[in-house]
């Protein structure tokens, strides 16, 4: 991994301000002379061949990792103009390195929602979106901008991030490995915390990949070419260039594709109405259907109740194919979901080139790491909210006192605790069992915190915590095998890790309460429920309906009136 640099080697001119802006580079083993070159740049689509960082040597750090903040401007249009000028300057003065990654960012003196910016980009692909849950101030992710005197004094907390195009992406068909993690980390640095790789991994990398998930591979991460960061009182527009001659992805190719992407980026941002254009659901097909669901749950319970099996919990899922009269806009749908769980959930979108959009609104954190500090959560047991305070308290009491839900929750919490203890000096659980209330549902909840022995154990965190008993079962391998044997659909990235890697920090949620949206094919909506001793197939089905309703509530459930008349007298 690249280390922080100590001396300035690369300079370019900002024609607007006519000020020299320095880029600091890390020391390299051999010095190159700074040369200018002329290259004919041709336009290319965003879905053209790009650099797959997984094909590089994970042991070799890139030559330079750097970021530069340009003067603040009042609007996205001016930020876009300033970045165009900066890129022009870089073209004339290429850095003397065979590999690297550079980020240029322009603060905008206005808070603009990142999801509104993403919606304005006319479905440029690949694209990503990530919005974290609200945190206490002592743990907020923040961005520091220099003030007019060159002092770093303006700090704004990060709300959400949207990106289009990929400066570098990471994808493979094999399960996410230590070398894959190192391939991502070689483009990241603690000195440039806003250079991040956003993405997701499959729930089960050993399962066969179905056609709808093919373009995601076993995992897919991207460092956006063009990124919009929404902060608490301002915004940032940024561009990132990455190149590696060893991968046949030169500086010239990197800057050419960035220019092509920038030519397609719009600065005309319209605030999204937080509602989906109401459309008719023409069909809603569950996999499995209710009858087969009942059989699957009963089979799982038979296995759990055997004295010879170690299995105590398995999470069974359902995929619902919803076909609508008109295409669903995944970004507009995601904007609506923010209202469902508010600030208590993660929102995400990941869409590789020529692929469906994977979106979600999940309340569950897999882990958050900052330096050596790590936190995780146990979340299990689900109930709806009551219409009155008295009814809500009654439902809460029912959840807290339920032996079935207590068993499911304890399995999840203790499993996470034992996994953290294997890589942390000390693990604290506080609270040990509480209620987390969301606008529509409530869960049993515990928060676990520890201190890692080494930052290099970040890969071990991922490998250990995923899949958690909350989305797989316990013991993990026995539950995974039963899921693979029982479920008749491909989970893909559903219930897998979704989030980002950074230099000194990373955060991942669990990709539940999610859907795969594809133009012309409607959406696949995913949900799951934990099966333990005492589970009831019909009640578990009702829980699935409650979880998927956050998506379907924004659509009309009736077919058009004309269709209903045409179907009168048709046999069921």
N, C-alpha and C positions, 0 to 999 in steps of 0.2 A: 504494500500500500504506500501511496505517495506521502511524503512528509511535507511539512510546511517549508516554504522557501525563505531565503534570506536576502536575495538581491534582485534588482529589476533588470530584465533583459529585453523585454518587448515593449515597444511604444507605438501608439497610433494617434492620429490626430482626430479630434472631434471638430468638423468643419463649422458647426454652429457656434461653438463657444471659443474656437481657436485656442483651446487649452490642451496642453499635453497631458494625457492620461496614462499612468504607468500600470503595467501588469507585472506582478511579481511571480517569478518562476522558481521551482525547486531546483537545487543543484543537479546536474546530470553528469554521467560518467565521461562524456566527451563533449567538447565545446564545438558549436557550429557557428559559422559566420552568419550574420544577419543579412539576408539577401532579399531583394525585391524580385518579384516575378510577375509576368502577365499571363493571364489565362482567360480563355473564352468560356464564359459560364452559360450553360444552357438550362432552360427551365425543365423541371421534372416533377412528377406527381408525388404526393406524400406517401403513396403506397409502393413506390419503387423500392429496389433493393437498398437496404440500409445496413448499418454496421451491427452485427450480432456480437456483443462483447463476450459471449460464452466461448467463442472460437479462438480467443486470445490465450496467451500463456498467463494463468492466474498468479504465477510466482513473480512476474515482472511488473513493477510499478510503472505507471505512465510517467512521462518526463515532466509534465507540468499540470498542476491543478490550481486554478485561480479564479477569482471573481472580482468584478469591478463595479462600483456604484457610480452612476452618472448623476448630474444635478437633477433635483426634483422638478416636476412639471405639473401643471394643473389638470391635464386631461389625458385620456388614453391615446388620442390622436397625436398629441405632441410627444408622448412617450414612444409611440411607434416611429415617428419621424426621427427622433433622436437615436433610436436603435439602428435605423437604416443608415444614418450617417456614421455611426460607430462601426458598423459592419463594413461599410465602404473603406473606412480607415484601416481596418484589419486586412482587407484584401490587398492593400498596397504595401503592408508591412507584415508579412506572415511570420509567425514565431519560428525560431531555429530548432524545432524539435520534431521527432518522428512520431510522437504520440502525446496526447494530452486532452484536457477538457477545460474550457474557459466559459464563464458565465458573465454576462453583462446585464445589469439591472437598472431600471429607472423608477424611482419612487413617484407615485401619483398622489397629489394632495387632495384626494377624495376617496372615500370608501365606496367601492363598487363590488357587488357580489360576484365572486368568481364563477358561479354557475350561470349568471347572466352573460358574462363574457364568453363562456364556453358555448352557450346556445347561439351566440351571434357568429360563430365561426363556421356555420353552414356545413356541419358534419365533416370537418377535416379530420382525417384519420392518419395514424392512430391518435387516440385521445384518452385522457384520464382526468379523474376528479377525486379529491379526497377531502372530506371535512371531518375534523376530529370533534370529540365531545367537548363541551365546556369544562374547563378545569379551574381549580383554585389558582390564585395569582402566583403562588410560589412554584407552580409546575407548568405554567404557560409556556408554550413555544413562542419565542419572540424574535423579531428581526430588528437589528440595530442599523440605523442610517447615520452617516456623518452629517454634522451640521455645517453651516457656512464657514466655520473656522477650521474645518478638517478634523474636529473632535467628534468622537462617536458618542452622541448624547441623546438621540431620539430613538426610543424603543417602542415598537408597536407589536402587540400580540397577534400571532397568525391565527386566522379563522378557517380558511379553506384555500385549496390550491386546484387550479385547472391547467391542463397542458395539451398541446397538439403537436404532432410530429415527434420524432424521436431522434435526439442527438446520438443516442446509442440505446439499443434494446438488448434484452437478455431472454432467450427462449431456447428450450430444448425439450426433447421427448422423454428423456430419462428422468427419474426422480431428482429433485433438487439436491445437489451434493455440496460438499465442502468446497470443492473447486469452483462450482457455480457461484457460491457465496463470495469467494475470493475474487472471482471475475468481476462481480459487481463492486466490491469494496475497492478495487484498484482505481476506480474512477471517482472515489469519494475521499473527502478529507475533513478533518475536524476544523481546519482553517476556513473551509467554505461550506458552512452547515446547510445552506439552502440548495446545494447540489444534491439531489435525492433521486433515488430510483423507486418509482411507484409501480405496484403490480400485485399479483396474486398467484397462488399455487393451488393445484388440484387437491381435493379432499383425499383421494387415493390415487397416487401416481402409478400404482401397479395395475390398476384397472384399465380395461380397453377404453380408448378415447372415441366417443361417438362423433358423428359428423358435425353437430352443432358446436362442439368444443375444439375441433381440430386446430383452428388458427391460434388457440391459446397455448397449445402444447401442454407439457407437464407443469410449466410455470411460464409466466410472461411478466417482465418488468421493463419499464422505459424511463429514461431521463428525458423529459420533454425538450424539444427544440425551442418552442415558444411557450412561456408559462405566465400565468396570471395569478398573483397572490393577493388574496383578500385579507387585510389586516383590520384591527378594531377601529381605527380612525383614518385609514389610508389604504392604498393599494400599491402593487408593484407589477410592472411588466418586465419580463426578462427573456433573454435568449441564451442558449447554450450551444456551443460547438464542441464536438468530440471527434478525435481522429486517431488512427493507429495505422501506420504504414505496414506493419506486420500483418494486418487484416485486409490489406489492399483498400483501405479507406483513408485516403490522404486528406491533408488540410484543404486542398482544392475541392475535393468532393464534398467535404463537410460544409464548407462555406457556400458552395453552389446550391446544395439542397436546402440550407438555411435560407438563402435568398429566395428560393422557390416557395418555401413555406411562408415566408414573410409577405410575399406578393399576394398570398391568399388570405392573410389575416385581416379581419375587419376591426376597425376602431369604433364602429357605430353600434353601441350597446343599448339595448332596450330592456327595461326591467321586466322579467318574466312574471306573468300572472300565475300565481300559485294554484293553478287548476289545469287539469288536462282537458283538452277538447273532448267533450262527452261523446263517446262512441258506443255503438251497440256491440255486446258480446254475442257473436253468432254461434259459438260453441265453447264449451269448457270441459275438456277431457282430462280426468284424473288418472294418473298411473302410480300406484294401482287404484282400481275402482274399490268402492266400499266393501264389497263382498270379499275380494282378494286381500284387502287390508285386514279385515277381521281374521282371516285365516293366517296371515303373516304374524299378527300380534299373538294369536293363540299358540302358534308354533314357537315363537320366541319365549313365551311364558313357560311352555313345556320344558324347553331347554334350561331356562333359568332355575326352574323348580327341581331339576334333577340334582340329586346329592353328589353325583360324580362330576359335575361341571363347575369350573371356577367362575363362569359368567354370572354377573349380578345385574348388569344393565346393558342394553343395546338401544341405540337411537335409530329408529326407522324413519325414512323420509318419503315424501310424496312430491311428484312433479305434476303440475297442472298446465296443460296446453290451452291457452286462451286465444281464440281467434276473434278478431274484431273487424267491424265493417270498414274502418279506416286504420291506417298505420298508427301505432303508438309512438310518440316522440319520447325516447328514453330520458332525455335531459329534462323535459317538462315534467315527466312522471316523477323523476328524482326530486325535482324542486318541490313537488307536492308532498312527497314523503317527509320532508323536513318538518312539515306541520304535524305529522302523525306522532312522532316521538320527540319533536323539539330538539333541545340542546343535549338531550340525554342519549343520543345515538350517533353513530358514525354514518355518514353518507359516502357512497363511493360509486364510481363508474370506471370501467376499464374496457376499451374497445380497440383491439389490434386492427391492422389494415384488412379490409374485406371480411370482417367478422361481425357477429352480433355484439350488442352492448351488454356487458354484465353490470347490473346496477343493484344497489342494496341499501338498506336502512337498518343497521344492526346495533343492538344495545350492548353487545358482548365484546369485551377486550380480550385479546389473546395475551399480549404483553406490551409494555412500554418500557424502553430502556433509555436512560440518559446517563452517559459515562458508565459507572459501575452500579448505579441504582436501577433496580428493576421492579416493576409492579405487574400483577396479574389479577384476574378475577375468577371467582366461581359463581356461575349463574345457572339456576335450575328451578324447576317448578313454575308453572304459569297459571295465572288466573286473570280474568277480565277485571275492569274497574267498575265500581258501583256508581249508580246515578246520584246517590246521596252520600253524605259523609257517614251516616250510620250503616248503610249497606256496604260501602267501601271497607269500613272497619270490620264488618262481619266476614266479608270475603277474605280480607287479610288474615283474620283469626283462623279461618278455615285452612288457608294455605300454610300458616305457621304450625298448626297443630296436626296437619295431615301426616300420618306415618309413611305413606307412600312417597310423598314429596320430600320429607325429611331424609329418607333413605337415598333417593336420587341425588339430592343436594350434597349429602355427606360424602357420597362416592366421588363426586366431582371435586369438592374442596380438598379432600385428603389426597386424591391423586395428584392434583396440582402442587400441593404442599410437598409431597415426597419428591416430585421432579425438581422443584426449585431447590430443595435442600441438597440435592446432588451437585449443584453448581454454585450455590451461594454459601457464604459463611454463616448467615443467620437468616431465618425467615420469620416474619411477624404477621399474624392474621388479625386484622382489626377492621371492621367487626367480624366476628366469627360466624354470625348468622343474623341477617337483617332482611328487611323488605326494601327492594328497589321499585319505586312506583314510577311508571311511565304513563303518558296520557291515556293509553288504551289498555295496557296490561300491567301486571305486577309480578315480580319474581323474588325468590329467595336469593340472597346475595352475600358474598364475603369478599374482602379485599386482602390480597397477599402481597407483601413487600419483602425484598431481600437485597443483599449486596453481593454482586458477582466477584469472583476471585480474579477474573481477567476479562477485559473487553473482547478478547478473542473467543470467549465462550458464547458470543451472540449466536453463532450457528448452532451450538448445542442447545440454546434456548428454544430455537425454532424446531429443531429435530425432536426435542424432548416434549414440548408442550403441545405440539400438533401431531395427531388429532387429540383433542381433550375429551374426557368422558361426557362433556356436555353435548357433543355432536357425534360421538362415535359409540362410547360405552366403556365398560370395564369388565375384565382386563381388555386392553386396547386390541391386541391381535385377535383374540377370540371374537370380539365384537365386530372388528373389521371383516373377518371372514364370513360371519353370519350376514352382515350387510351385503357383501358381494354376492352371496348365495341367494339372498332374498329379494333385493331390489331389482326392478326390471328397467331401470333408467340409469343414465350416467349422471352422477352428481356434478361432474366437472369441477369448477371452482366453488360451487355451493358448499358451505361449511368448511372451506379451506381458509388459510391465512390470506388476508387482504390488507395492504398498507404500504409502508415505505421503509427503505434503508437510508440512513444518512451517515455522515462521518462519525460523530460522537453520540448519535441518537437514532433510534428507530422505534416504530410503533405499528402494531398489527392488530386488527380486529378479526373476529370470526365471521366469515362471509355468509351468515344466515339472514333470514328475512330478505331474500334476494330473488332476482329474476334475470332471465336472459331474453333480450328484446331484439327481434330481427325483422327487418323491413319485409313486408309481405307475408310474414309467417306469425304475426302476433307475438306472444310472449310465453315463455316457460316460467312458471312461478313455483318456487321451491319452499318447502317447509318440512320440519321433522319434529319428532316428539320422543322422549325417553321412555323406554319400556323397562319396568322393574317389577318385582313381585307385588301384586296388588293392582297392576294396571288393568284398565277396562278398555277394550277395543273401541267402543262407541264414544267414550269420553276422550280418548286420545284423538279420534277423528275430529271431534268438536274442537280440540285444541289446534289441529291443523287448520281448520276453517277460520279460527280466530286469528291465527298468524298470517294467513294469506289475505285476509280481508283488508289489510292496510293497502294492498295493491288494487284489489277489485272494487273497493269503495269509490274509486275515482272514475269508474266506468259504469255505463248503464247495463243492468243485468237483463233487460228485456230485449227481445228481437223486435225489429220494426213491426208496426201494426199490420201492414200488408202481408208480411211473412206469416203472422199468426193466423190471419184469415185463410191464407193458402194452405196452412197445415191442418185446418179443421177437418176431422174425419180421417186423418192419417194415422195408421196403427202405430203404437209406441214400440 
